[in-house]
Amino acid sequence: MGANTSQIGDLSENQSLRALVGTEAISENDPFWNQLISFTFTSPTNSGDSKLLEEAVTPLAKILIENNPRTGNFGALVRVFLGRTRELKISTECQDQLFIWQAHNTLFMIRCLLKVFIREMNEEELCQQFEYQQRAPGSSESEDLLKEMICNLVHLIVEVPLLDITYSILFEAVTTLLVLLSYQLFHKEILRDGHIYKYLMQGRCLELTSRLVKTLLYNFIRQEKCPPPVTHIFEPQSEGGGLLYGLASGVASGLWNVFTLGGAGSRTGSDQEQHPLPLSTQSLLLLLVLSNLTDGPDQPNPYRQAIMSFKNTQDTSSIPSPHPHTFQINFNSLYTALCDQQRSDPATLLLYTLLHQNANVRTYVLSRTDVENLVMPILEILYHVEDRNSHHVYMALIILLILTEDDTFNRSIHEVMLKNITWYTERSLTEISLGSLLILVVIRTIQFNMTRTRDKYLHTNCLAALANMSAQFRCLHQYAAQRIISLFALLSKKHNKVLEQATQSLRGPLGSGGSTTLPDYAQDLNVIEEVIRMMLEIINSCLSNSLHHNPNLVYALLYKRELFEQFRSHPSFQDIMQNLDTVIGFFSSRLEQAGSDLSVERVQEVIKKGAVALPKDRLKVSIREVFLFLRNTEFHLLPFVGLLLNSSYINSCIGT
């Protein structure tokens, strides 16, 4: 960074950078700036080198913090950038790559300095760093540089088209906004009165709300990779080369893809493999941050309004939207991108946000005939629960819960047949319905939670998804039916163990020990009995609504019928056990009539015929309650967004 600098270690000795942070004020019209921003620095392309860069920049930034009140050089640097942004669109149309490159370099320097500023000072002090400037005699009140920069960044993102020559500056614009918004994300208190928050919620930025959200969504949809490095922008002016050739060679050496963390020109490594789409990733993160900012005292968050209300380009309805920031986008392209990217935390969070808040998107997703393309990646996230962070697992589970609120979805997933699920390793599944696979994965998540995390809320949502589906269970795979009963067996065993411990504590000597442990057992017993009741309701709902469609579940139920004996007389379960008793008694009787030593095939045949013969009025129809996901989204999403931004990859980029 700085003219003719090529290595991170050279930054502290670079004369141009020393002048920038030094004690002498530099006018924004000084030729010095052209020299400063025409550097041939080979930028980091992985998180390790990015950290080295930050360590090299930090001492220089601290010197600037000390001298800037007298020199105003940081404000001059910002004004140099603002002067160039006004001509960026024209430069793009004219293919003026040198101009775009210099504007990019300027913004890159600003962003590197802001990373340190934000870590070293509060927002009010940051604003002062923008306000310090050298004024000409007789000049009027200075402009609000921070406000101008934020507005120009938003304008740049929505106005400058995404091309190979603009990829890097668009990436920098998005990332710089993320850096500025880190104040909001990493403070416990809500910063409704902060300058950055107000600038994004009012004035010119407010007017560009729908365009910004639409642009960020399309950046995510397009999934553009880093363009290849430009090898020759200008030809050398002489045999020895000149300034322009030196600048071009700097671009070719990797500067053009500055800070892309795995873009073109970078070395092969984990960063490149895991994050090959930096602009797409950063755009998605900025979209999530903006849409999850808290509402203002006088108006709702406009970015959230835009997320909640945008429509499909195929929607020809003339009914005006009640929301002021609505727009149209291609839902088919959005759906494809969401399916392709579900293995990343931010994409899962976006899918959750859209399903939860945008009725248009939810209706479209539920109407798709290829819903397996979306559900399968979600199931894979839950299946590999050991390797995922708890927030990602939670979001994936809530997505399933939202989808299972719809009966059409619950029916259709049993009609989609899958073959050779390679990632499911407990058992070879050569052919299984999507519905049965979903049941298997959710049950596995419950069992993992029982033995590891023991999160009651996760338990509840897993069971709620199964309960929503239960009335529509169709042709359950025999392994799925076995796992349903096996889960009940596990819960029954746990219930008996806790009950025995509680009984022993009562028989023990009276005293402080007995009196303190008993309430713990009582609470554990109450929780287990709640879960057992939900499992019984799930089985009962399937039997009373679709018994003749599920002979495998009846078979598994009969095979383990002794499990249910102890709950027949239990006061908490007597009402729900009636149908199970009827089914077990009816089919047991028919099997006895069929003779002894029956083969599996013969038992299944008896069950299928019995399912047709069982009078429907013998079973009490259960009134199914649909479990809905209703939570304060703002409360629990902001911490998750903060964790995404604080991950090692993003942290190296925005420096929070």
N, C-alpha and C positions, 0 to 999 in steps of 0.2 A: 504494500500500500504506500502511495507516494511515488514520485517519479523515479523510475529506474530501480525500484526495489523488486527483488525477485525471491527472497527467502524470508520466512517469518522471523528468524533471528536478526535480520538486518533492520527491522522496524525501528527499534529504539535509537539507532544511529542515523536514520534517514533525515537529511537536512530539511526537506520540505515538511515532514511531519513535525520536526522540532520547531520549525517556524510557526506552524499552525497552532501548536500548544504553547508557544513561547509568550514573551511579555510585550511583543510589538504588535500593535493593531494592523490588520491588513484589510485594505478596502476591497469591497466585493468586485470592483472594476480592475483590480490589479492583475497583470498577466500571470502572477504567481498561481492563480487558481487553475489556469489551463495546464500549467506544469504539474500541479499537485494531482489532478484527477486523470492525468494521462500516464498512469503507472503500468508497469509490466509485471506486476506481482502475480505469481502463480498461486491461485487461491486454493484453500483447503477443499478437498472433495470427500472427506470422511470426518466422523465426529471426533476422532483423536486429534487430527491436525487442527480442527476447529477450536478445540480446547486450548491447544498451543497458541493459536492466534489470539484468543481472548486473553490469555496470560500475557502476551506481548503487548496487547493494546491497553490493558488496564493501567499500567504506570503512566502511559502517555495521557490517557483520559483523565487521570487524577490531577496531572499537572494542568491540563486544560480547565478543569473545574476550578482550580485555584486562580488561574490567570484570566479566565473568560470574563469575569465581572469588569475588568479594566480594558480588555482588548475587544470583546464582542466578536471574536473570530468564529465561534460556533454559529452565531447568528448569521455571519457573513457566508459561511459554508452552506447553511440552509437556504439563504437567498440565492446563492449560485445554483443550487438544485432547483428552486422554484422558477428561476429564469429559464432553465432548460426544459422544464416540464411543459411550459406553454407552447413549445414547438415540437413536442414529441410526436404528436399525431402526424404532423406534416413531414417530420423526419422519417417516420415509418413509411408513409406513402412514397417518399422519394428514395427510400432504401439508403438513407444516410446513416450507415452503421457506426461511423466514428462518433457522431453526435449522440446516438443512443448509448453507445458504449461509455462515453464520458458521463452522461447523465446517470447511468447505472453505477459507475464507480463512485460518483458523488453520494448517491443514496446508500451505497454499501458502507461508505465511511461514516455517514450519519448513523446508520443502524448499529455499527460496531461501537460507536461512542455512546449511543443511547442505552445500550445494554449495560454499560458500566454506570452511567448516570442513574439509571433506575435502581440499580443495586445500592448506590451510595447515598441517595437522597429521596425525600418524599416528593409527591407530585407538585406541591407548591414551589419547592426549590427547583424542580425540573423546569417549570414554567419560567422561572427567573433566568435560567440559562439561555432560554430563547429570547428573553427580553433585553439582555445585555447587548448593546451595539453602539458603534461609533456613529454619531449623528452629525450631519453637515450643518454648518451655521444657518440658522433660520429655517431648518426643516420642521415639518409638522410632526404631530404625535406618531410614533412608530406603529406599524401594523402588528397584529397578533400573529407572530410567526408560527407558533405551535398550531393555531387554528388553521392558518393557511396551508401548512404542511399536511395536516390530516385531510383537509378538503381536497388538496391536490393529489394526495395518494389515492383517495377514493375515486376522484375524477380520472386519474391515470388508469386504474384498474378497469373501469367501465368503458373508457373511450379508446384506449390503445388496443388494437387487435392482437390476438395471440399468434405470433409467427416465430420462426426460428430466431430472428434478430431481436425480438422483443421478449422472449421467454424469460431471460434473466432479470430484466428490470421489472417485469410483472411479478416475478417471484420475490424480488426485494421489496416491492411495494406492499405485497400481502404480508410478508414477514415483519416488516417495520411496524405495520398496524398491530400485529400480534405482540410485538415487543412493547408497544405503548399500552396495550390493553392488559399487560401482565400486572399492572397496578391493581386493576379490578379483581383479577382472578386470585391473587395470592394475599388478599387482605380479608380478615374475618368479617369486618364490617362492610356494609354495602356503601359504595362510593358514589351515591347519587349526585353529590354536589361537586364531584371532581370535574376538572376542566375537560379532560379527554372524553369522559362520559358525555358531558353536555355538548361538545362539538359534534360527536357522532349522532346524537339524538335530535339535533336542531339544525336550522339553517340549510345550507347547501347540501350537507350530508343527508339530512332528512329527505330532501327532494330526490336524492339518488338512491334511496333505500331499495326499492324494487329492482332497479337495474344492478345494484351491487349484489344483492342476493341471487339474482338470476345469473350474473356473470360467474360468481363463485360456484354455483351449482353446475354450470356448464363446464367450468374448469375441472370439476370433479368428474363429470360425465365423460369428458373427452379423454381423460387419462393420458395426456400427452407426456411422452418421455422427453428427457433433456435432448435438445438438438445436438448434432455432432459439432465439434469445434470448428470454427472457421479457419481455414488454412491460409488464405491470402485475401485480405480485404483490400490492400493497396499493394501495388508493385513497388519495389525499392527504387528510389530516385537516382541512386548512383551505385557504383560498384560496392562502395562501403556501406550503403544503406543510409537511411535518414530517419528523421523523427517519425514520419508516417509509417515507414516500414517497421520501425521499432515497436510502434503501437500495435501494428497488425500482428507481429510475431508474438506480442504479449497475449493477444486474443487467442492465437493458435495454441499457445502453451497452456491454456486452461482458464484464463481469466473470464472468458465469455460465459463459462458455466459456474461462475463464482458461487461458492457455498451451496451447491446443489446436493451435496452429501450423497454421492453415488451417481452423478450424472456423467455425461460424456467426458472422456479424458481422465476419469478417476480410475484408481487402481481397483482391481477386482477384490471384493471383500464383503463382509457381512452387511455393511451399510448399503452398498450398491444392490446386494441381493434383496434386502428387506425393504428398501425405500427407493425404488427406481423412478418414482413419479413425484418429485418434490413439489412442483407447483400444484398438482392435484391434491396432495396431502395437505399442504399449507392452506390452500383455499378452503378445503373442508374444515380444517381446524378453525379458521377465522369465521366461517359461517356458523359453526357450533358456538363459538365464544359470543358472537354478536347476538345470536338468537336466544342465548341463555342469560344475557345481562338482565338485571332486575328492571321492572317497570319504574318509570319516573314518577315523581309526586303528582304530576298533572297529566301525564299521558302514558299509555302502554308502550312497551318496547316495540318500535316499528319493525324491527328485523324479525321479531317473533311473529308479528302480524303478517308479514310477507310469507314466512314459512308456513303459517297456518292456512293461508288463503289462495296460494297460487294454483292454477288450473292446467289441465292438459291442452295442448295445442289443438287437439281434435275436438275439444269442447266448443260447440257452436252455439251454446245457450246464450240468449240475449239478456238473461236476467243479470242485472248489475250486482257486483259484489258489494257487500256492506263494508268491506275492509278497504282502506285507502291505498294500500301498497300491494295490491294483487297484480299478478302477471301470468303469462302462459309459458309453459315449457313442455318439451316432448317427453311424455311419461314413459314411452317405450324405451327411449334411450336411458332415462333415469333408472328404470327398473333393471335394465341390463347391467348398468354400472353397479347398482346396489347388490345384485346377485354375484357379480364378479369379485367384489371387494369386501365381502362380509367377514373375511378372516382378519380384517384390521379392526381395532377398537373404534376408531372414529367413524368408520362406515356403519358399524353396528349401531352406534349411538345416533347417527343420522337416520337410519331406518326406523329405530324406535321413535325418534322425534316426529318423523313424518306420519307414522302409523297412529301415534297417539294424538297428534295435534291437527293434522290435515285430513279432513274427511274425504276430500277428492282423491288423494293418494291412497288412502285406506280402501275406498271403494274400488279403485282401479286394481290394486294388488289382489284383492279378494275375487276379482272377476277374471283374473288370468287363468288360462288353462294349463300353464306350465309352472304352477306354484312350487313344484319340487325344486326348481332351479334356485329359489329363494330359501326354501325350508331346509334343504340338505346342508348348505354351509352353516346354518344356525345349529342344526343337530350336531354337526361335527365340532362346533365350538363347545357345546355342552358335553359331548362325549370325551373330549380332551380336557375335562375340567381341571385335572391336575396341573396342566401346563398353562392355563389361562389365569389372568388376574380375576379376582372376585367380581369386579365391576363389569367386566366383559361378559362373564357368565350370567350375572344378574340381568343385564340388558337383553341378552339372547333369550333368557327365560321369559322376560316380560313381553318380548315380541311374540313368542308362542302363545302366551296368555291372551294377548290382544287378538291374535288371529283366531284362536279357539272360541272367541265370543260369537263367531259367526257359524251358524249351523251348516250353511252351504260348504264352507271350508271343511268342517268336520266330516261331512259326507264325502266330499271329493277326494280327500287324502287317502281314503280306503280304496279308491278306484285306480290310483296310480301305482303301478307295479314296478318295482326296482329289482335289478339283478346285480349280484356280486358286489356287495358293499365292502370295499377293500379296507376302509378305515375301521370298520367294526370287527374287532378281533376276538371277542369273547366266544363267538360261535360263527361258523361259516354260514352266511345267509345267501344262498344262491338265488332265492327269489322271495320277496317280501313286499307288502304294501307300504306305502309311505306312512300311513296311519299306524301300522304295527311297529314300524321302525321308530316313529316318534314316541310311542308308548315305551318301548325298550329304553330309549335314551333318557327319557324323563325319569323312569324308575331307577335307572343307574345313577342319575344325578341325586335322587333322593337317598339312595343307599350310601353314596359317597358322602353326602352331607351328614348322614346319621353317624358315620364312623370318623369323620374328620372335622368339618367346620361346625356342625351342630347349630346351624342358623335356622331358627324357627320360621323366620319370614321366608327364607328360600323354600323350606318344606311346604309352607302354606301355598305358595305360588305354583310349585310343581303339582301339588294335589289339585289345586284349582284348575289348572290346565287339563288334567286328566278328567276331572269332574265335568268340565265343559264339553269334553269330547264323548263322554261315556254313553250318552243316549244314542249316539251315532256310530258306536263301534260296529264294524262290519267285517265278517270273515277274518277274525283275528288270527294271526300266525300262531301256531301251537307254542312257539317259544315265548311270544308276547303274553299269551294266556298263562303260561307257567310262571312267568316273572311277576305277573300281577298277584297270583296266589303266593308266590315265594316272598314277595314284599310283605304281604299280610302275615305270613308265618314269622318273618323276622320281627315285625312289630309285636306279634303275640308273644314271642319269646322274650322280648325286651319288657313287655308289660308284666309278664309273670315274674321276671327277675326283680323288677322294682317293687312289685307287690310283696314278694317274699322278703325283700330287705326292709320294707316298711313294717311288715308283720313282726320280724325279728326285733326291730327297734322297740316295738311296743312291749314285747316280752322281756326285754332287757331290763336292768335295774333302773329305777326312776332316778333322775338327777339331771344335771345340766347337760350331760352328753345326749341322753335320750330325748330331752325336750327340744334340743336345737336341731337334731338331725331329722326328726319326724316331719316338720314342715317342708324340708327339701324333698323328701320322698313323695309327699302329697302333691307338691307342685309338679314333679317329674311325672307322676302317675296321671295327673290331670292333662298334661301336654300329650302324653302317649295315647290316652283314651280319646282325645280330640282327633288325633291323626288316624287312629283305628276307625273311628266313626266315619271319617271322610272316605277311608278305603272301602268300608262296608257300603257307603252310599254310592260310590263309583261302581262297585260290583252289582248292587241292587238296581241302579239305573240302567245298566246294560241288560240285565236279565228281564226287567219289566218292559223295556222298550224294543229290544232286538235279540231276544233269546234265540229265535230260530235262525238268526244270522251268525251265531257264535257257538257252534258245537265244541270248539276247542276249549273255550272258557268253561263250559259245563263239564267237560272231561276233567280239566284241571281242578275244578271245584269238587267233583266227586272223589278224585284221587286223594285230596287232602281234606276231606269233609270233617275229620276229627278235630281240625283246628278250630272249627266254629262252635263246637260243643260248649265250651266254657262261656261263650258270650250269649248263649241262648237265654239264660236266666239273669243275665247282668242287667240291672235297671237302666243303664245308659244306652243299651243296645237292643232291648226287647222289641221296640217298634220296627227297627230296621231289619231285624232278623227274620221277620215273618216270611218274606218272599224267598229268602235263602233256604229256610226250613222247608218251604213248599217245594222248591226246585230239587233240593237234595232228597227229600222224601219221595217225590214223584219218580225221579230217574233211578233212585236206588231200588225202588219197587219193580220197575220195568227190567232192570238188570237182573234182579233175582229171578224174575219170571223167565228170562232168556236162558237161564242155566248157569252152571259154574264153569271155571276155566275158560273164560271167554278171551279171544284174541283182541288185540288193540283195535283191529279193523272192525270186529264184530261189536265191540263196545261203542265205537263211533257210529256204526250203523244204527244201533238201538237208540243212541242219543238223538240222531237226526230225525228218526221217525217219531220219537217221543216229543221232540220240540214242536212237531206239527200237530201231534195229538193233544198236547197240553192245552186245556181250555184257557182262553185269555182271561176270563173272569176269575180264575184261580189266583192270579197275581195282582197285587195291589199296585196300581200305577203310581209311580213316584213323581212328585212334582219337582222337576229339576230347577235348581237355582243356577242362573248364569253368574259366574264369578267375573266381575269386571275389575279392570285395573284403574283405580282412582287414587292418585297420590299427587302431592304438591310437587310438580315437575321441577320448578325452579329450585326447591330446597335440596333435592338430591342430585341434580345434574351438574350444578356448578362445581362441586368438589370433583366429580368425575372428569369434567372438562379440564380442570386444573391439573389433575393427575396425568392426563394425556399430554398436556403441554410440558409437564415437568419430567416426562420420560427422557431417557438418555439421548435419544435422537433429536427430539424437539428442543430439549434443554440446551444442547450444543448449538442450536440454531438461533434461538431467541434469547438465550442467556438468562432465563429467570431462575 
